[in-house]
């Protein structure tokens, strides 16, 4: 029989891959644009990286949904699974954490522009993104988010402390992109391995 908790965990990881791949690609575009290296070739490379991460993640989401659907209560040939209380709680907390993240980003950007220090916007935003992963690690019971969040915070602090202001936007964004994309790749592989184990128990 399918393990609903494991299936839910795999689905959550695949969704995380989509978020990390999408935002990692945006950070990569930002970093390359800041150092005047964003063009047709580099843009195609970014698109390829995004495709290589996003397509398997979407396929994994669909396969997990098919595996779970027949045995979940409240499902049928023409009905969607009923949301459990735990799923509703996770959705609410996730929404609050993300709302807090975007509010913090807006305030940081506005304040740094007001103080005439736009060069610190990239490391500030990356720090906020990293910090918001800590409550999500607890919420989704996925310890890798702790590592990713810590890496983002440490990288942002490092570029501010050790790099000239002229390099904060480019190096800050490129490092942030690398962290997010590497995390997406690792999460995708772990989710695929977990799915193979789950489907192997459910012929």
C-alpha positions, 0 to 999 in steps of 0.5 A: 500500500502507498505510504501517504506521508512519504508520497506527500513528502516527495510531492513537497520536494518536487514542488520545492525543486520548481521554486528553487530552480525558478528563483535560482535561474532568476538570480543567475540572470541577475548576476550575469546581467550585473557583470554584463554577461547575459546574452543569447548563449548564456540565456540559452544555458540558463534556460537549459538548466531550468528545463533539466530541473523543472521537467523531471520535477513536474513529471515526478509530481504527476507520478506521485499524484497518480500513485496516491490518488486511488487510495486516498479517502475522498477521491474518486474518478471525478473528485480531488482529494479532500484537504486534511487538517495538517495539509491546511495548517501547512498551507496557512503557515507556508503562506504566512512565512512567504508573506513575511518574506516578501514584506521584508524584501520590500522594506529592505529594498525601500530602506536601502534605496532611501539610504542611497545604498542600492549596492546592498540590495542583493545581499540583503534580499538573499539573506532574507530568502535564506532566513525564511527557509529555516521555518520552512525546514521545520514546517516541511521536516526537510533539514536540507532547507537549514543548510541552504538557508545557512549557506545563503546567509553566510554567502551574503555576509561574506560578499559584504565583508570581503568584496568591494561594493562594485562586486556585491550585485554580481557576485552576490547574485551568482553565488545565491543562484549557485546555492539555490540551483545546487539545492534544487538538483540535490532535492530532485535526486533525493525525491526521485530515489524516494519515489523509486522506493515508494513505487517499488513497494506498490506494483 
